[in-house]
C-alpha cells in the first residue's frame, strides 16, 4: 500500500504538516499527563481507522514506557481494569469527540463532568485540543492512505521549529 501523496514531499504539505506538528508539540508540553495523551491519540486513531496513526501512537507510547497490556486494552477500555478514573474520563471524551457523526449529541454532560472532575482548566484545554488535533491528523492519514508499519519513534522531531 502506497500513500496517494507524500504531504511532506510537497512544499505546501510540508508547511501545513509542520504547523500541525507544532500545535501537537504545544499540547504534548502541556500539564496533561503524557500517558493520557498517548492513550487518547491511540483510541481516536483506532476509531478512525488510521493505520499510520495507530502505529505512530502505539510505538511512541511504548517507547515512553507504556505497558503492552494497557496499549492492547485501549480498544476495550470500558471492559478493562488497567485505566484510572481520570484516563477513563479522557477516553470517553476522545470517543464522544471522535464519533460526532455517530453521536449527534456530541460530548455528553456526564462525560464533560467526569473530565472536569479530574482535569484542571489547562489540562482540559489540552485534552479538548488533543482530541481535535488527532482527529485532524487521522483524517489526513486516511484521506491520503498513509499505511501503518513504517513509523520509528522520533522520526518527526525535525518538524519542530
N, C-alpha and C positions, 0 to 999 in steps of 0.2 A: 504494500500500500504506500503510495507516494502522496505527499500533500499536493493540493491543487495549485498552490502558490506558496513560495517561501517569503513570508512577510518581512523577515529580517534581511533578505537579499534585495528588497525593494526600498528605495530611498524614503518614500513616504511611509511605508510599512514599518521600517526601522525607527523612524521618528516617532510614530504613534506607539509602537511597542515599548520604546524607551520611556515614554511618558507614563504609560500604564505600569511599567515595572517600577518607576519611581513613586507612584501613588501606592503601589503594593508595599514598597520598602518603608514608606511612612507608617503604614498600618503595622508592618512587622515590628517596627521600632516603638510602637505604642505600648501602653501598660497591659494590653490584653495578653494573657499568657500565650506563649508560643505554641504550646501543646494544643490549646484550644483552637488557635488559628489553623494549625495543621489538620485537625480533625474536621473543622468546618469546611476547609477547602477540599478535603478529600470527599466528604459527604456530598457537597454540591456537585462536584465533578462526577461522582458516581451517578447521581440522579440525572445529570445532563448527558451522560454517555460520552464524556470527553476522555478518550483513552490517553491522550498525551498528558492531560492534567491529573488524571488518576495516577499515572506513572510518576509524574513530577512530584506530586504532594505526598505520595506514599514513600517515595525514596528520600525526599527531604526530611520527612518526619522520622523515618528510620535512622537517617544519618544524625539527627538531633537526639536520638536515644529513645524514641517512642517504641513501645513493645510491639512485637508481631501480633500478639493476642488482641491488643486494642485496635491496631490497624485492620485486622481481619474482621473485627466485630463492628466497625463503624457502620456498615450497611444494615446491621441489625441492632443498633444501639438501644432501642426501646426494650429489647428482649435480652439485654446484657447487664451484667453486674459490675463491669470494669470502668464505668464512667461516673464522675462526680455529678452532683446535682447541678452545679454551675455548667459543666460540659453538656449535660442533658438539655439545659435551657438554651445553650448556644446551638446545639444540633437541631433542636426544634425550630429555632428561628431560621437556621440555614435551610431546613426543609421547607418551611412555610414561605420563606422569602424566595426560594427557588421555584416552587411549584405554583407560582401566581396564576398561571393559566388553568391549572387543575383545581386550585382552591380559590375561587373567585372572591372570597372574603379577605384574602391576603393573610397577614400575620394576625393571629387571634389575640384578643386581650389577655387571655390566660398565659399564652407564651410570652407576650410582652411583659406581663407582671413577673414571670419567672426570671426573665432576663434582668429586669430592674432590681430584683431581689439579690442577684449575685454579682452584678457589674455596676461600677460607678459610671458617671457621665462619660469620661474619656474612653473607658473600656466599651461602653455601649456604642459610642460613635464609631470606634474602631471596628466593632463587630458588625454593625449595620453596613459600614463602608466595605468591609471584607466580603460580606455576602453579595453586595452589588458588584464588586470588582471580580470576584471569582466567577460569577455568572457571566460577566462580560468576556472574561478570558475563555471560559468554556464555549461560549458561542463562537468566538473567533476560531478556536481549535476545531470545533465540529464543522463549521462552515467550510474551512479550508482543508478539512480532513487530515489534521496533524495526527499521525499514528503514535500510539504509546509504545514504549520499549527502548527508546534511544536516549532518554534523559540521564544525565550524570549530575549529581548534586553540585551546585555552584556554577553550572555552565553559563548562567546568565548574569553572573556578577559584574561583568564588564558593561552591562547596560546602565548601571547606576551612574548618576552624574555628580 
